[in-house]
Amino acid sequence: MRKRQQTKRSKGLLYISMILFAGMFQTSCLDEIVPGNYYTFTGETIADYLENRDSIFSDYIYCLKSAGRWGEMSSYGDYTCFAPTNSSFQKVFDEWGVENIEALAAKIDDLRAAGLYPDLKNDLLDTIALTHLCSHTFYCSDLIDGALPYPNMLDRYLVYTTGELYDISEAGDTIGRDVAYFINKSSRIVQRDDTVQNGVVHIMTDIVSPSNNNLADQVAIDENLNIFSMILKETAMEVVLSDAYLDPTYPTLSTDSTVVGDRNPTYSTGMESNQKGIFPDKRKILYTLFAVPDSIMVEEINTALGAAYTEEDIISNPQYVYEYAKGVYDESYPDDTYNANDYTDRKNPLNRFISYHILPEGMSYNKFNISEELITTGYVSWDSIDLEDFYETLMPHSIMRISTAKTTSEPEKYINRKGTKKAGTLTHEGVKIYKPTDSDVQQDALNGEYHYIEKPLLYSRDVREGALNTRMRIMCQSLSPDFINSGARGRLVEDTTSKDAYTYGFLDGYCTNFEMTESTDMWVRYKNHYFSNFLGEEITLMNQYDVTIQLPPVPFTSTYEIRLYMCTMADSDTGNDRGVIQVYFGEAKEDGTYDQHPCGIPVDLTIPLTDPRIGGFPDNELGDEDKIIANDKAMRNRGYMKAMQSYTTNQGNGDNLRRDRNDCFRKILTTEYMEHNKTYKMRIRLVGGENGVCPFNCIEIVPKSVYANPYQLEDRL
């Protein structure tokens, strides 16, 4: 589905890149100057490439030199340069009524006065130079629609999309068609993947200008989201999405080791291959909003209320949306009381409605389920499961399930989907998230991004007790918004000697949902398919660690089983670095205290599956199904389960399943009665082994309806 969108021009906002539509219907003069793609210029650096084409890039060269970045472009490294042409700059000159690049630079005070470019480094030219540079090499042939894997030199993520480019004759007929490549939807790449000695160059039709609006303002200028914008204002959630995107209390860190790659400061982590770690140099506060277009909202409200309201009726009277939401949330929460006249009341149905559409982390379309192509195409059993993550929303005590579903064509993303079509287990279709190529408007903002969805998200009784009545496998790196907002989560690094083979550390007090002692070292690792952890994801706890983690809320009140995935490496030479941990569980009180109790005896992370204390044997050794079932029951009696059958180390060939590994299993920590409107925490403390490592991967929170269903055994996936 591709919908034509219009945008409103916000007061004082400079849209440098606004020729997306024009680019679709004409051939750029640049195509005639440098036709074709995939050129390799032996011996040229990025600086050489640009300087040898000075008549095309002289203005951008001026920016690079003014910003002091020209030397980098001449030196060794791995860079991507999205090079804007002189014609790109001419559009900006015309916009600001100046004659040349020097005159544009003098306009910096006017830009600041207009509230533009709040993340300027030194001046406008420096900002332009850094916006178009990345310290990693990105080829169009390797990218998928969504945010680039690493930010640019201004620490902003650029959004890459593809679309169809049309050539139109004077008579209005389509005379040609090709794939078009865009950065931030409005700047077209007309020459791509030109390899140079220190990276790659892409030639752009326009200067790339990431939006400097906050998320609420970005929604407000979208003509399709007038109702959502109204709801944000009425509930005061607009204020939340307008807040500062950097934590002003975050401390400045100093370096205690050598610089790794382009990141600073760096620290020694003590992990294999002398791996280094970094701490984020800033703490970002970002959000994701799932937005429903006005036409769909009007239809949904009228259907639910049996009315015939227009869009203007609803915008001018929020009571109609309130009545629509009330029908859902009064049924879902029949015992709750709220102020019907105060839409800022967190239990008011309208507040609940909009809050459930917001996540406290900023994610592009390709970031919802971090499972890079290497892993998804080679190591996951797509016939059996969808890739999925669970996120707490801004609606108090609510959770959202986002899945990447392998449909009949290409994978699609859904919210609160349950089951898979291919396995014949689909019971809840869920709400589809539209791809970034399905709209023409810029949806990223300074403090987050919004995504169109096919219909409203409702935390109804059916969603809570149906779609979310499931084994919730909570991946470790989705447990804190700070892991996602910092870029620590989901980096696939196959070469452990590369500059990207570093981990992220976090400070106590600056990592949402995590508390840790001063003696704790917590490293959020990159993803690697060689890691024995599920989906190659890991947080490594080291030193004399003591970490308390706030768990996501449960969707309904019930008895739940809490499990922890273990990778002991007991059969390898590195297995002796594991420790013995004591796990605690309890309710978080309103006064900030934590009513904890130990979950049984300490857990030894050094022992294999076949240890008598676990009593497990890999399925491929047992062979017979009756023996496998009997062994599973015996293990459960001891508080253990085998690892997942849906993940393998042999590129999906069915060999070396995690379930057949002797050094991977799940520990059943505790069985607890958990209420949907309460907060729970889990504590992991080292109690045995000097600096015994805990490789934390995922937590399973499983309702009794799944783990003790008398009619259907829990699957092995």
C-alpha positions in Angstrom: 0.0 0.0 0.0 1.4 3.4 -1.0 -0.5 6.4 0.2 0.0 9.9 -1.0 0.7 12.2 1.9 0.7 16.0 2.4 2.6 17.9 5.0 1.9 21.2 6.6 4.8 23.7 6.8 5.6 24.5 10.4 6.3 28.1 11.3 10.0 29.0 10.8 10.9 25.5 9.6 13.4 25.2 6.8 12.7 22.2 4.5 16.0 21.9 2.7 15.0 18.6 1.0 11.6 18.8 -0.6 12.0 17.4 -4.2 11.0 13.8 -3.7 8.0 14.0 -6.0 9.8 16.2 -8.6 12.7 13.6 -8.6 10.2 10.9 -9.4 9.0 12.6 -12.6 12.2 13.9 -14.2 15.7 12.9 -15.0 18.4 14.7 -13.1 21.0 16.5 -15.1 23.5 14.7 -12.8 22.5 11.4 -14.4 23.9 12.7 -17.6 27.1 13.8 -16.0 27.8 10.6 -14.0 25.6 7.9 -15.5 25.5 4.4 -14.0 26.5 2.9 -10.7 29.1 0.7 -9.0 32.2 2.5 -10.2 35.5 1.7 -8.4 38.1 4.4 -8.6 41.5 2.8 -7.8 43.7 4.9 -5.6 41.1 7.6 -4.8 40.0 8.5 -1.3 36.8 10.3 -0.6 38.7 13.6 -0.7 40.2 12.7 -4.1 36.9 11.6 -5.4 35.3 14.9 -4.5 38.2 17.1 -5.5 38.6 15.4 -8.9 34.9 16.5 -9.6 35.3 20.0 -8.1 32.7 21.4 -10.5 30.1 19.2 -9.0 31.1 19.2 -5.3 32.9 22.4 -4.6 30.3 23.6 -2.1 30.4 20.4 -0.1 34.2 20.4 -0.2 34.0 23.9 1.3 31.9 22.6 4.1 34.2 19.7 4.9 37.3 22.0 5.0 35.4 24.6 7.1 34.4 21.8 9.5 38.0 20.5 9.8 37.0 17.1 8.3 38.9 17.3 5.0 41.9 15.5 6.5 39.8 12.5 7.6 38.4 12.2 4.1 42.0 11.9 2.8 43.1 9.3 5.4 42.6 5.6 6.1 39.3 4.6 7.4 35.8 3.2 6.6 33.5 6.1 5.8 30.2 6.6 3.9 29.8 10.0 2.2 26.4 11.1 1.0 27.8 13.8 -1.2 25.4 16.7 -2.1 26.0 18.4 -5.4 26.4 22.1 -6.0 22.9 22.1 -7.4 21.7 20.8 -4.0 23.3 23.8 -2.3 21.8 26.2 -4.9 18.3 25.3 -3.8 19.3 26.3 -0.2 20.8 29.5 -1.5 17.6 30.3 -3.3 15.6 29.5 -0.1 17.6 31.9 2.0 18.2 34.5 -0.6 22.0 34.2 -0.6 24.5 33.9 -3.5 27.0 31.4 -2.3 28.2 29.0 0.5 30.0 31.8 2.4 26.9 33.9 2.6 24.9 30.9 3.7 27.3 30.3 6.6 26.8 33.9 7.7 23.1 33.0 8.2 23.8 30.9 11.2 22.5 33.4 13.7 19.2 33.6 11.8 18.9 29.8 11.8 19.5 29.6 15.6 16.9 32.4 16.1 14.4 30.4 14.1 15.0 27.4 16.4 16.5 25.3 13.6 19.5 22.9 13.9 19.5 22.6 17.7 22.3 20.0 17.5 24.7 22.3 15.6 28.4 21.5 16.5 30.0 24.8 15.6 28.2 26.3 12.7 25.9 25.4 9.8 28.7 24.2 7.5 29.9 21.8 10.2 26.4 20.5 10.6 26.0 19.9 6.9 29.4 18.2 6.7 28.7 15.8 9.6 25.1 15.1 8.6 26.4 13.5 5.3 29.2 11.4 6.8 29.1 8.1 8.6 32.1 6.3 10.2 30.9 3.0 8.7 30.7 1.8 5.1 27.1 1.4 3.8 26.4 0.0 0.3 22.8 0.3 -1.1 23.1 -3.3 -2.2 23.4 -4.3 1.5 20.7 -2.1 3.0 17.1 -2.7 3.8 14.4 0.0 4.3 14.7 1.7 7.6 17.4 3.4 9.7 21.0 2.8 8.8 22.8 0.4 11.2 25.0 3.2 12.7 24.4 6.9 13.1 26.0 9.7 11.2 28.7 11.9 12.6 26.1 14.1 14.3 24.9 11.0 16.1 21.6 11.0 14.2 20.2 7.9 12.4 19.5 8.5 8.7 16.6 6.6 7.2 17.1 4.7 3.9 14.1 3.9 1.7 13.6 2.6 -1.8 10.8 3.3 -4.3 9.9 3.5 -7.9 11.3 6.3 -10.1 9.1 7.2 -13.1 10.0 9.2 -16.2 7.0 11.0 -17.6 6.6 12.1 -21.2 5.1 15.6 -22.0 1.9 13.8 -22.8 1.8 12.4 -19.2 2.6 8.8 -20.1 5.0 6.7 -18.1 8.0 6.1 -20.4 10.4 4.5 -18.0 10.7 3.0 -14.6 13.5 2.2 -12.2 14.3 1.7 -8.5 15.0 5.0 -6.7 17.0 5.2 -3.5 16.4 7.9 -0.9 17.8 9.2 2.4 15.2 10.6 4.8 12.7 10.2 2.0 13.4 13.5 0.4 17.0 13.3 -0.9 17.5 10.9 -3.7 20.7 8.9 -4.3 21.4 9.3 -8.1 24.8 7.7 -8.1 25.4 4.9 -5.6 28.0 2.6 -4.2 31.1 4.3 -5.7 33.9 2.5 -3.9 37.0 4.5 -2.8 40.0 3.5 -0.7 38.5 4.7 2.5 34.9 3.9 2.0 32.0 4.6 -0.4 30.4 7.7 -1.9 26.8 8.2 -2.8 25.8 11.3 -4.8 22.6 13.1 -3.6 20.1 15.3 -5.3 19.5 17.3 -2.1 21.1 18.2 1.1 20.0 15.7 3.8 18.2 17.5 6.6 17.0 15.3 9.5 14.0 16.8 11.1 14.7 18.9 14.2 11.0 18.9 15.2 10.1 17.0 18.3 7.8 14.0 17.8 4.6 15.9 18.8 5.4 18.7 16.3 6.2 16.2 13.5 2.8 14.5 14.0 1.1 17.9 14.0 2.4 18.8 10.5 1.1 15.5 9.0 -2.2 16.2 7.4 -3.2 12.6 7.9 -2.9 12.7 11.7 -5.1 15.6 12.8 -7.1 13.3 15.2 -4.1 11.8 16.8 -2.5 15.2 17.2 -5.7 16.4 18.9 -5.6 13.5 21.3 -2.0 14.1 22.2 -2.9 17.7 23.2 -6.0 16.8 25.1 -4.2 14.1 27.2 -1.1 16.2 27.7 1.0 13.4 26.1 2.1 16.0 23.7 4.2 17.4 26.5 5.9 14.1 27.0 6.7 13.8 23.3 8.0 17.4 23.3 10.4 17.0 26.1 14.2 17.4 25.7 15.8 14.5 23.9 19.0 14.5 26.0 19.3 13.9 29.7 21.0 17.1 31.1 22.2 15.2 34.2 24.2 12.6 32.4 27.9 12.9 33.5 30.9 13.5 31.2 33.1 10.4 31.2 36.8 10.1 30.9 38.9 7.6 29.0 40.9 4.9 30.8 42.1 3.0 27.7 42.8 3.3 24.0 40.2 4.4 21.5 38.4 1.7 19.7 37.1 2.6 16.2 35.6 6.1 16.3 34.1 5.8 19.8 35.4 7.4 22.9 35.8 6.8 25.8 36.7 3.1 25.9 37.4 0.6 28.6 38.8 -2.8 29.0 36.0 -5.3 29.6 38.1 -8.4 30.5 36.2 -10.5 27.8 37.7 -12.6 25.1 40.2 -11.2 22.6 40.8 -8.2 24.8 37.4 -6.8 23.9 36.9 -3.2 24.6 33.8 -1.4 25.8 32.4 2.1 25.6 29.9 4.1 27.7 27.4 6.2 25.7 28.7 9.8 25.6 25.1 11.1 26.0 21.8 9.7 27.2 19.0 10.1 24.7 15.3 10.2 25.6 13.4 8.9 22.6 9.9 7.6 21.7 8.1 5.6 19.1 4.5 6.5 18.3 2.2 4.2 16.3 -0.2 6.5 14.5 -3.6 5.8 12.9 -4.5 7.9 9.9 -7.6 10.1 10.3 -9.7 8.2 7.7 -9.3 5.0 9.7 -10.0 6.7 13.0 -13.2 8.1 11.7 -14.4 4.8 10.4 -13.5 3.0 13.7 -15.2 5.5 15.9 -18.4 5.6 13.8 -18.6 1.9 13.6 -18.2 1.5 17.4 -20.6 4.3 18.3 -23.1 3.8 15.5 -22.5 7.4 14.4 -21.7 9.3 11.2 -19.2 11.9 12.5 -16.9 13.7 10.2 -13.2 14.2 10.8 -13.9 17.8 11.7 -16.6 16.7 14.2 -14.1 14.5 16.0 -11.3 17.0 16.0 -13.5 19.6 17.6 -15.0 17.3 20.1 -12.6 14.8 21.8 -15.6 13.4 23.7 -16.3 11.2 20.7 -12.9 9.5 20.9 -13.3 9.2 24.7 -16.6 7.4 24.2 -14.9 5.1 21.7 -12.1 4.3 24.1 -14.4 4.0 27.1 -16.2 1.1 25.5 -12.9 -0.8 25.4 -11.3 0.1 28.7 -14.3 0.0 31.0 -14.7 -3.6 29.9 -10.9 -4.4 30.2 -10.6 -2.7 33.6 -14.1 -2.9 35.2 -12.9 -2.2 38.7 -10.8 0.9 38.0 -12.1 4.4 38.8 -11.0 7.6 37.0 -12.0 11.2 36.4 -14.1 11.2 33.2 -13.6 14.9 32.7 -9.9 14.8 33.1 -8.2 13.3 30.0 -4.8 13.7 31.7 -5.9 11.1 34.3 -3.7 8.1 33.6 -6.6 5.8 34.0 -9.0 7.8 31.8 -9.9 5.7 28.7 -8.7 8.4 26.3 -5.4 8.7 28.1 -5.0 4.9 28.1 -5.9 4.8 24.4 -3.1 7.2 23.3 -0.6 6.0 25.8 -0.8 2.5 24.5 0.3 3.7 21.1 3.6 5.1 22.6 6.9 3.3 23.5 9.6 4.9 25.6 12.3 4.1 23.0 12.9 5.3 19.5 12.8 2.6 16.8 12.8 2.6 13.1 10.9 -0.1 11.2 13.9 -2.4 10.9 14.7 -2.1 14.7 11.6 -3.6 16.2 12.9 -7.1 16.1 16.7 -7.1 16.0 17.4 -10.2 14.1 19.8 -9.4 11.2 19.4 -11.3 7.9 22.3 -13.6 8.6 20.5 -14.9 11.7 17.0 -14.9 10.4 17.8 -16.6 7.1 20.2 -19.1 8.6 19.6 -20.0 12.2 15.9 -19.5 13.1 13.1 -21.9 12.4 10.8 -19.5 10.6 8.3 -22.3 9.9 7.6 -22.6 13.6 7.9 -19.1 15.1 7.8 -15.4 14.3 10.6 -13.3 15.6 9.2 -11.1 18.4 9.9 -8.8 21.2 7.9 -7.5 24.1 7.9 -3.9 25.1 6.3 -1.9 28.0 4.3 1.0 26.7 3.5 4.4 28.2 0.2 3.1 29.4 0.8 2.1 33.0 1.2 -1.7 33.5 0.8 -2.6 29.8 2.9 -4.6 27.4 3.0 -4.9 23.6 4.1 -7.8 21.5 5.8 -6.9 18.1 6.4 -9.7 15.6 8.2 -10.1 12.3 6.0 -12.5 10.5 7.1 -14.6 7.6 4.1 -14.1 5.4 3.5 -15.6 1.9 5.7 -12.9 0.4 8.3 -10.8 2.3 8.3 -10.5 6.1 5.8 -8.0 7.7 5.6 -6.6 11.2 2.6 -6.8 13.4 1.6 -5.7 16.9 -0.1 -8.3 19.2 -0.1 -11.1 16.7 -0.3 -14.7 18.0 0.6 -17.8 16.1 2.0 -18.3 12.6 0.2 -19.0 9.3 2.8 -21.5 8.1 2.4 -23.6 11.2 -1.4 -23.3 11.2 -1.4 -21.8 14.7 -2.5 -18.2 13.9 -5.3 -17.2 16.3 -4.8 -13.4 16.4 -4.0 -11.5 13.2 -2.7 -8.4 15.1 -2.2 -4.9 13.8 0.0 -4.4 10.8 2.8 -1.8 10.9 3.2 -0.1 7.6 6.7 0.1 6.0 8.5 3.4 5.7 8.0 3.2 1.9 4.2 3.1 2.4 4.2 6.9 2.9 6.0 9.9 1.5 6.2 12.0 4.6 9.2 12.2 6.9 8.3 10.3 10.0 11.5 10.7 12.1 11.9 13.5 14.6 14.7 14.7 16.9 13.4 12.6 19.8 11.9 9.6 18.0 9.8 8.4 15.1 6.2 7.5 14.3 4.8 4.7 12.2 1.5 4.3 10.4 -0.6 1.3 11.5 -3.7 -0.2 9.9 -6.0 0.3 12.8 -6.0 1.5 16.5 -4.2 -0.5 19.1 -6.5 -1.5 22.0 -5.4 -3.1 25.2 -8.7 -4.9 25.3 -9.6 -8.0 27.3 -9.2 -10.1 24.1 -5.7 -8.7 23.5 -4.7 -9.1 27.1 -6.1 -12.6 27.7 -5.9 -13.8 24.1 -3.1 -12.5 22.0 -0.8 -12.0 25.1 -1.8 -15.2 26.8 1.5 -16.7 25.7 5.0 -17.6 26.7 6.7 -14.2 26.8 10.3 -14.6 25.9 11.8 -11.3 26.9 15.1 -10.6 25.2 17.7 -9.1 27.5 18.5 -6.1 25.3 14.9 -5.0 25.1 14.6 -4.7 28.9 15.7 -1.1 29.0 14.9 1.8 26.6 18.5 3.0 27.2 19.9 -0.1 25.5 17.9 0.8 22.4 18.2 4.6 22.4 22.0 4.4 22.8 22.4 2.1 19.8 23.8 -0.7 22.1 21.2 -3.2 21.1 21.2 -5.4 18.0 24.6 -4.6 16.4 25.6 -7.7 14.3 29.4 -8.1 14.4 30.8 -11.2 12.7 34.4 -10.2 12.7 35.5 -10.0 16.4 38.7 -8.2 15.4 36.9 -5.3 13.7 36.5 -1.8 15.0 32.8 -2.5 15.8 33.6 -5.4 18.1 33.1 -3.4 21.3 30.4 -3.6 23.9 28.4 -0.9 25.7 28.5 -0.3 29.5 25.9 1.6 31.5 26.0 3.7 34.7 23.7 3.0 37.6 21.0 5.6 37.7 21.2 6.2 33.9 19.8 2.8 32.8 16.0 2.6 33.0 14.7 -0.6 34.7 18.2 -1.6 36.0 19.9 -1.0 39.3 23.4 -2.2 40.1 26.0 -2.0 42.8 29.3 -0.1 42.3 31.2 -3.4 42.0 29.0 -4.5 39.0 30.3 -4.5 35.5 27.4 -4.8 33.0 28.3 -5.0 29.3 25.7 -5.1 26.5 27.4 -7.1 23.8 27.0 -7.0 20.0 25.1 -9.8 18.3 27.1 -12.7 16.9 25.6 -16.0 15.5 28.5 -17.9 17.0 27.2 -17.0 20.5 25.4 -19.9 22.0 22.7 -17.6 23.5 19.3 -17.5 21.8 19.4 -15.2 18.7 23.1 -14.4 19.5 22.1 -11.8 22.1 23.9 -11.3 25.4 24.4 -9.0 28.3 27.5 -10.0 30.3 27.6 -9.5 34.1 31.1 -9.4 35.5 33.1 -8.6 38.7 31.2 -8.8 42.0 27.9 -8.1 40.4 24.5 -7.5 42.0 21.9 -6.3 39.5 18.2 -5.7 40.0 16.0 -5.7 36.9 12.4 -4.4 36.7 10.4 -6.9 34.7 7.8 -6.0 32.1 4.2 -6.1 33.4 2.1 -9.2 32.9 -1.1 -8.7 30.8 -3.5 -10.4 33.2 -3.5 -11.7 36.8 -2.5 -15.3 37.1 0.2 -17.7 38.3 3.4 -17.4 36.2 6.6 -19.4 35.8 9.8 -17.3 35.6 12.7 -18.9 33.7 16.2 -17.9 32.8 18.1 -19.1 29.8 21.6 -20.4 30.6 24.7 -20.8 28.4 27.3 -22.5 30.6 29.9 -23.3 27.9 30.6 -26.3 30.2 32.1 -28.4 27.3 34.6 -25.7 26.2 37.8 -24.2 27.5 36.0 -20.9 28.3 33.4 -22.5 30.5 35.5 -22.0 33.7 34.7 -18.3 33.7 31.1 -18.8 34.8 29.9 -18.3 38.4 27.2 -19.3 40.8 24.3 -16.8 41.2 21.5 -16.3 43.6 18.3 -15.0 42.0 15.6 -13.1 44.0 12.1 -12.1 43.0 9.6 -9.7 44.5 7.1 -6.9 44.2 8.2 -3.3 43.9 6.4 -1.1 46.4 5.0 2.4 45.8 7.6 3.8 48.2 10.4 2.5 46.1 11.3 -0.5 48.2 11.6 -4.0 46.9 10.0 -7.0 48.7 12.3 -9.7 47.6 12.8 -13.4 48.4 15.3 -15.9 47.1 14.2 -18.2 44.2 15.4 -21.5 45.6 19.0 -22.4 46.1 21.9 -20.7 44.1 22.2 -21.6 40.4 25.5 -23.0 39.3 26.3 -21.7 35.8 29.3 -24.0 35.3 27.5 -27.4 35.1 26.3 -29.1 31.8 22.9 -30.4 31.0 23.9 -34.0 31.8 25.0 -33.1 35.4 22.9 -35.2 37.8 21.6 -32.0 39.4 19.9 -31.3 36.1 19.5 -34.8 34.7 19.1 -33.9 31.1 20.1 -35.7 27.9 20.0 -34.1 24.4 17.1 -35.3 22.3 19.4 -36.6 19.5 21.0 -39.0 22.1 17.7 -40.2 23.5 16.1 -40.7 20.0 12.8 -42.2 21.1 9.9 -39.6 21.6 8.7 -41.4 24.8 12.2 -41.1 26.3 12.4 -37.5 25.3 9.0 -36.7 27.1 10.1 -38.7 30.2 13.4 -36.8 30.3 11.7 -33.5 30.0 9.4 -34.3 32.9 12.3 -35.5 35.1 14.2 -32.2 34.3 11.1 -30.1 35.2 10.9 -31.9 38.6 14.5 -30.6 39.2 13.6 -27.1 38.0 15.1 -27.2 34.6 14.1 -27.3 30.9 16.1 -27.9 27.7 17.0 -25.0 25.4 14.9 -23.8 22.5 14.4 -26.0 19.5 13.7 -23.0 17.2 17.4 -21.9 17.1 20.4 -23.7 15.7 24.1 -23.2 15.1 24.2 -24.8 11.7 22.3 -22.3 9.4 18.9 -23.8 9.7 19.8 -27.3 8.6 18.3 -28.8 11.7 21.7 -29.8 13.1 23.1 -28.7 16.4 19.9 -27.3 17.7 20.2 -25.4 20.9 17.9 -28.0 22.5 20.5 -30.7 21.7 23.3 -28.7 23.3 24.8 -30.0 26.5 25.8 -26.5 27.6 22.5 -24.7 27.1 19.3 -25.0 29.1 16.6 -23.0 30.9 16.4 -22.7 34.7 12.9 -22.5 36.2 13.6 -19.8 38.9 10.2 -19.5 40.6 6.4 -19.8 40.3 4.6 -16.7 41.4 1.1 -15.3 41.6 1.5 -12.0 39.6 -1.1 -9.2 39.3 -1.5 -7.2 36.2 -1.4 -3.8 38.0 1.7 -4.4 40.0 5.4 -4.0 39.3 7.9 -6.9 39.9 11.7 -7.1 40.0 14.3 -9.8 39.7 17.7 -9.6 41.3 20.8 -11.5 40.1 23.8 -11.6 42.6 27.1 -13.4 42.3 27.6 -15.8 45.3 30.2 -18.2 44.0 33.3 -18.0 41.9 35.8 -15.2 41.7 34.3 -12.7 39.2 32.2 -15.6 37.9 30.6 -14.4 34.6 26.8 -14.5 34.1 25.9 -14.4 30.3 22.4 -13.0 30.6 20.3 -13.7 27.4 16.5 -13.8 28.0 13.8 -14.3 30.6 10.6 -16.3 30.0 7.5 -15.2 31.8 4.9 -18.0 31.2 1.3 -18.1 32.4 -0.1 -21.3 33.9 -2.5 -21.6 31.0 0.6 -22.3 28.9 3.0 -24.2 31.1 0.4 -26.3 32.8 -2.3 -26.7 30.1 -4.0 -30.1 30.7 -5.0 -30.3 27.0 -1.9 -29.1 25.2 1.8 -29.5 26.2 3.9 -26.4 25.9 5.8 -26.5 22.6 9.6 -27.0 22.5 10.3 -23.9 20.4 
